[in-house]
Amino acid sequence: MSGLTGLHHVAIIASDYDRSKAFYTDILGFAIIREVWRAERRSWKCDLTISGVQIELFTFPEAPARPSRPEALGLRHLAFTVADIDAEVARLTAHGVVCEATRVDEHTGQRFTFFADPDGLPLELYETRAA
């Protein structure tokens, strides 16, 4: 039996720290737990949280791009739960965030859509209200 008790955090490396920090806090609503400038690495590290989920937002000088489309190996996307996908899509759209058309998960009957962070990281909204 596994000793795992949950998911602690997801780490994201951003190309523009201020732009990504604003996206995750001002638009998505994450709160800053702590923010640290790591001089020896010339890197910011910002711990963010929302509903018990944590993201570590990093910058590194000259970080290489990571392909995400077409379906590259590795982490595919991050999915966030929402109670009302239509309201959240409207809110994101008002902030200039482009969302794909809402689809229905053929296995669960729940609705979902994809959008991207400022560096093109695929993000998903997954509606969790009763079908």
The 8 nearest C-alpha neighbors of each residue, nearest first, counted from 0:
[[1, 2, 3, 4, 5, 6, 7, 8],
 [2, 0, 3, 4, 5, 6, 7, 8],
 [1, 3, 4, 0, 5, 6, 7, 8],
 [4, 2, 1, 5, 6, 0, 7, 8],
 [3, 5, 2, 6, 1, 7, 0, 8],
 [6, 4, 3, 7, 8, 2, 52, 51],
 [5, 7, 8, 4, 52, 9, 3, 53],
 [8, 6, 5, 53, 52, 9, 54, 51],
 [9, 7, 53, 54, 6, 10, 52, 55],
 [8, 10, 54, 55, 53, 11, 7, 6],
 [11, 9, 55, 54, 56, 8, 12, 57],
 [10, 12, 56, 57, 55, 13, 9, 54],
 [13, 11, 57, 58, 56, 10, 14, 59],
 [12, 14, 58, 15, 16, 57, 11, 19],
 [13, 15, 16, 58, 118, 12, 62, 59],
 [16, 14, 18, 13, 17, 19, 58, 118],
 [15, 17, 19, 18, 13, 20, 58, 14],
 [16, 18, 20, 19, 15, 21, 22, 13],
 [19, 17, 21, 15, 16, 20, 22, 117],
 [20, 18, 22, 16, 21, 17, 117, 15],
 [19, 21, 17, 23, 22, 18, 16, 24],
 [22, 20, 25, 24, 18, 19, 23, 17],
 [21, 23, 19, 26, 20, 24, 25, 18],
 [22, 24, 27, 20, 21, 29, 26, 25],
 [25, 23, 29, 28, 21, 22, 27, 26],
 [26, 24, 21, 28, 22, 27, 23, 29],
 [25, 27, 22, 28, 24, 23, 21, 94],
 [28, 26, 23, 24, 29, 25, 22, 91],
 [27, 29, 24, 25, 26, 23, 30, 49],
 [28, 30, 24, 49, 48, 23, 47, 27],
 [31, 29, 48, 47, 24, 32, 49, 28],
 [30, 32, 47, 33, 46, 48, 29, 45],
 [31, 33, 46, 47, 30, 48, 34, 45],
 [34, 32, 46, 31, 45, 35, 47, 44],
 [33, 35, 45, 44, 46, 36, 32, 31],
 [34, 36, 44, 43, 37, 45, 33, 42],
 [37, 35, 43, 38, 42, 44, 34, 41],
 [36, 38, 42, 40, 39, 41, 43, 35],
 [39, 37, 41, 40, 36, 42, 43, 35],
 [38, 40, 37, 41, 42, 36, 43, 59],
 [41, 39, 42, 38, 37, 59, 60, 43],
 [42, 40, 38, 39, 37, 59, 60, 43],
 [43, 41, 58, 40, 59, 37, 36, 38],
 [42, 44, 36, 58, 57, 35, 37, 45],
 [45, 43, 57, 35, 56, 34, 36, 42],
 [44, 46, 34, 56, 55, 33, 35, 47],
 [45, 47, 55, 32, 33, 54, 31, 56],
 [48, 46, 31, 54, 30, 53, 32, 29],
 [49, 47, 53, 29, 30, 52, 51, 54],
 [48, 50, 29, 52, 51, 30, 53, 47],
 [51, 49, 52, 48, 53, 29, 30, 80],
 [50, 52, 49, 48, 53, 7, 8, 6],
 [53, 51, 49, 48, 50, 8, 54, 7],
 [54, 52, 48, 8, 47, 51, 9, 7],
 [53, 55, 9, 47, 8, 10, 46, 56],
 [54, 56, 10, 46, 45, 11, 9, 47],
 [55, 57, 45, 11, 44, 12, 10, 54],
 [58, 56, 44, 12, 43, 13, 11, 55],
 [57, 59, 42, 13, 43, 12, 16, 14],
 [58, 60, 42, 62, 61, 57, 41, 12],
 [61, 59, 62, 58, 41, 42, 14, 40],
 [60, 62, 63, 59, 14, 58, 64, 13],
 [61, 63, 59, 60, 64, 14, 58, 12],
 [64, 62, 61, 65, 60, 14, 59, 66],
 [63, 65, 66, 62, 14, 118, 61, 67],
 [64, 66, 67, 63, 71, 62, 120, 68],
 [67, 65, 68, 71, 64, 69, 70, 72],
 [66, 68, 71, 70, 69, 65, 75, 120],
 [69, 67, 70, 66, 71, 121, 75, 65],
 [68, 70, 71, 67, 66, 72, 75, 121],
 [71, 69, 68, 67, 72, 75, 66, 73],
 [72, 70, 67, 69, 68, 66, 73, 75],
 [73, 71, 70, 74, 75, 67, 66, 69],
 [74, 72, 75, 71, 67, 70, 76, 66],
 [73, 75, 76, 72, 77, 71, 67, 70],
 [74, 76, 73, 70, 67, 77, 121, 71],
 [77, 75, 121, 122, 74, 78, 123, 120],
 [76, 78, 122, 123, 79, 121, 75, 74],
 [79, 77, 123, 124, 122, 125, 76, 80],
 [80, 78, 124, 125, 123, 81, 77, 122],
 [79, 81, 125, 126, 124, 127, 78, 82],
 [82, 80, 126, 83, 125, 84, 127, 124],
 [81, 83, 126, 128, 127, 84, 80, 125],
 [84, 82, 86, 85, 81, 126, 87, 128],
 [83, 85, 87, 86, 126, 88, 81, 82],
 [86, 84, 88, 87, 83, 89, 101, 90],
 [85, 87, 89, 84, 88, 83, 90, 91],
 [86, 88, 90, 84, 89, 85, 91, 83],
 [89, 87, 91, 85, 90, 86, 92, 84],
 [90, 88, 92, 86, 87, 91, 93, 85],
 [91, 89, 87, 93, 88, 92, 86, 94],
 [92, 90, 94, 88, 96, 93, 89, 87],
 [91, 93, 96, 95, 89, 94, 90, 88],
 [92, 94, 90, 91, 95, 89, 96, 88],
 [95, 93, 91, 92, 96, 90, 26, 89],
 [94, 96, 92, 93, 97, 91, 90, 98],
 [97, 95, 92, 91, 94, 98, 114, 93],
 [98, 96, 92, 114, 95, 99, 91, 115],
 [99, 97, 114, 113, 96, 100, 112, 88],
 [98, 100, 113, 112, 101, 114, 97, 102],
 [99, 101, 112, 102, 98, 113, 111, 88],
 [102, 100, 112, 111, 99, 110, 103, 113],
 [101, 103, 111, 110, 112, 100, 104, 109],
 [102, 104, 110, 109, 108, 105, 111, 101],
 [105, 103, 108, 109, 106, 107, 110, 102],
 [104, 106, 108, 107, 103, 109, 102, 110],
 [105, 107, 104, 108, 109, 103, 110, 130],
 [108, 106, 109, 104, 105, 103, 130, 110],
 [107, 109, 104, 105, 103, 106, 130, 110],
 [110, 108, 104, 107, 103, 126, 130, 111],
 [109, 111, 103, 126, 102, 104, 125, 101],
 [112, 110, 125, 124, 102, 101, 126, 103],
 [111, 113, 101, 124, 123, 99, 102, 100],
 [112, 114, 123, 99, 122, 98, 124, 121],
 [113, 115, 98, 122, 121, 97, 123, 99],
 [116, 114, 121, 119, 120, 122, 117, 113],
 [115, 117, 119, 120, 118, 121, 122, 114],
 [116, 118, 119, 19, 115, 18, 22, 120],
 [119, 117, 116, 120, 13, 14, 115, 19],
 [118, 120, 115, 116, 117, 121, 67, 114],
 [121, 119, 115, 116, 118, 122, 76, 67],
 [122, 120, 115, 76, 114, 119, 113, 77],
 [123, 121, 77, 114, 115, 76, 113, 78],
 [124, 122, 78, 113, 112, 79, 77, 114],
 [123, 125, 79, 112, 111, 78, 80, 113],
 [126, 124, 111, 80, 81, 79, 110, 123],
 [127, 125, 81, 110, 82, 84, 80, 128],
 [128, 126, 82, 81, 80, 125, 129, 109],
 [129, 127, 82, 126, 130, 83, 109, 81],
 [128, 130, 127, 109, 126, 82, 108, 107],
 [129, 128, 108, 109, 127, 107, 110, 126]]
